[in-house]
Each structure stands twice: as structure tokens, then as C-alpha cells.
Amino acid sequence: MAERLQKVMAKAGVASRRKSEVIIASGRVSVNNKVVTELGTKVKVSDSVEVDGVPIGGKEKKVYFLFYKPRRIISSVSDEKNRKTVVDFFEDIPERIYPAGRLDYDTSGLLLLTNDGDLDNRLTHPKYEVEKTYVAKVEGIPTNDELKQLRLGIKIHGKKTSPAKTNILETDPKKKTAVVQLTIHEGKNHEVKNMFKAINHSVKKLKRESYSFLNLRGLQSGEFRPLKKIEVERLYEITDKKS
């Protein structure tokens, strides 16, 4: 029985279906030694599928890493401009890992990398509502009424955001800046920056400090650690409640 290529890749733990589609479209997948870019392609069990020249479907063990991403690093497995990516920090890891979700090029902080397609989907799909906490240094000092708009949900590009949690950590009246903690569970591109822009406070610096119950404690920028088994199990438990 033939199945869609992106579904087969997700089952093999390459990436989520959505990310597998991006990988296919970028020309990194071959079927029976021929590069395939058509998303509707179906493959059979007998077909040979490779990603970046590596056969999928092997018995590669599932691995999970918590990474403190520095600024000016790409949240991807490769970059067409040959800029440094997050996987460049994992050269000694034999498994083919990729980031679960992303952080902007100029955003630092907590990022998870894995080869577990199921968990990747759970952590990145909006329906699972996994909380992420950011600390943003912004231009100007937001008023309570402005932050209330974020707590209630604010329209961005015609769509209302889900309610956020906000907390002002620090203000500098002389420099007219503030440090604000923001917790959200959505993950659209530039979400945090767009939310602050919508209340007229541009983001000067942004860091993701926590992802659900996970934090950066004990890590310096550019360092990583493997997740403990109990941490992986807890991530599954949290997302099970939303499935």
C-alpha cells in the first residue's frame, strides 16, 4: 500500500508532516535515487527513501536535547546563505536531529532538538497549547492598559492572538525602555515581536527563557544537555491532555 511521502517521513521520525513537506520542496529527498519535490508523491514499503543522502526508517534511537540558542544562529538544519545553524553545535551527535519549532535569527534562548517526529508535532502544533515564556527588552514603557490588550488577545494581521500572561520585570525611565516577561502558547512567525509592535513598543532584544516546565538553568549560550527520560515522559503527558 502506498502512502504520501511526508507521512512516511513523519512516521520514520525525520520531522513532522509539515516540516517534511518543507524538506521535500527544498529538494533534499530522493526516492529510488531520484530527487522528489512533489508533495503528492506516494511511496511503497519497497521504495528507497533518503533525506540528505541518508536512508530513513532505520533503527535510529530517539534523542532529545535542550539547547541554549545564541543570537544570530539559524533555527534550521541548513541555510542557503551558509550561515551557522543550530545543528552545527551538535556535530558529535550521530543521530539526525532537527529543531522542534524555531527561534528568530536574532532571538536567543531555549530550543528543543530531536529526531522524534511525534513529539515534534505535539510541541509545535497549536492545538497542544504548550506554554513558552519570553523576556523582551522593548522601546518605551508599556502601560497596564497596553499590556491588558495582550492579556485579552490582540488582532495581528486580522487574527486575534490567544490571551497572554504579562509581567514588567524592569523599567529604565532615562533610556525609556522596559523588560517585559510574556507567556504565550502560540508559535507564529515573529509572534512576540508583532504583539509588542501592535501596542507600539518595538522589541530591542528577545530571549525565550522557558518551554513548558523546562528552563535554561545551568546552561550558557551555545551549550546543550540531553533531556532526562522523566522530562520526555512529562512532555508527552502534558500534550496528551490536549490531544
Secondary structure, DSSP 4 states (H G I P E B T S, - for coil): --EEHHHHHHHTTSS-HHHHHHHHHTT-EEETTEE---TT-EE-TTS-EEETTEESSS-PPP-EEEEEEPSS-BSSS--TT---BGGGGGTT--S--EEES---TTEEEEEEEES-HHHHHHHHSGGG---EEEEEEEES---HHHHHHHHH--EETTEEPPP-EEEEEEEETTTTEEEEEEEES---TTHHHHHHHHTT--EEEEEEEEETTEE-TT--TT-EEEPPHHHHHHHHHHHHTT-
